[in-house]
Every structure is written in C-alpha cells, then in structure tokens.
Amino acid sequence: MVSCTQTGETMLTKTYVAASTGKTILSAVTPVFDEKNTVVGVVGIDVGLDTVMTVPYTPLTLPTS
C-alpha cells in the first residue's frame, strides 16, 4: 500500500475495524510539508462508516447547453 508521504497527496485508507470501538472506519490522511517541501508529518481523521452512511446524498446537476 502506498502512503500519503510517498505520493504527497491526500488519500483515504481502506476500511478497517477500529480496535477501540469495534466499528468499521476509514481514515482520511494528508501529508504536512515544511517550507522546503519536505514531509514533516501527517494529519488524519477517522470516520465511521455508520456516519458516512447517514450523510444525505444530493446528486450533482449539471447545466445543459
């Protein structure tokens, strides 16, 4: 698996079971760069799939020409 520190891009992990809750989650992670564009860390957030599934879906409507 390629990491965000290797690609330099924000990415989503595959789903996994959180050890602390037993719930299925995924993580959104992004690298943090210094002024020389060197990766100095990673920032991430864990999101439960139960949360994702409750977000209302609104389809994108594109204008027709």
N, C-alpha and C positions, 0 to 999 in steps of 0.2 A: 504494500500500500504506500502510495506517495503522500508525503506530508505537506502541509501548507508552507513549512520553512524551506522545502525543496522547490516548490512551484512559485512561491511568492504571492500566492493568491488565496482569497477566502474560499473555504470549502466546507462541505457537510460531510460528516462521518457516516459510515453505515450504521444502522440501528444496532443497539446492544442493550442488555439488561443492566440497569444501574444496581451496583452492589448495595447501596444504602437504602433503596426503596423497593427494589424488585420490579420496577416498572420499565417498560421498553422506552428508550430515549434515543436521541441523536444529538450530536454536538455540532455547532457552527463555530469554526475557528478561523482566525486570521493572523498573519504574522505582523509583528511590530518592528519597524525599521528605525535606525538612528540616522543622523544627518549624512552619514557616508553610505547609506542604503544597505547597511549590514543588518541582518535579522538579529534583534536583541531579545526577543521574547515572542510569546503567543498569547492572544486574548481569545477566550472562548465562552460559549454559553451552552448549557444543556437544556434541551427542550423535550418534554414528554410527548410521546405520540398521542396520548389522550388529549393533550392541549391542542396539538395541531389539528386533530380531527374535529374540534369544536369551533374552529375559526370558520366563519361563513365564507362560502365560495361565491365570488362575483365574477362572472365571465367578462373578459375584455371585449368591448365592442369597438371595432374599427370603422372609421367613416368609409362610406362607399363613394367612389367617384365615377 
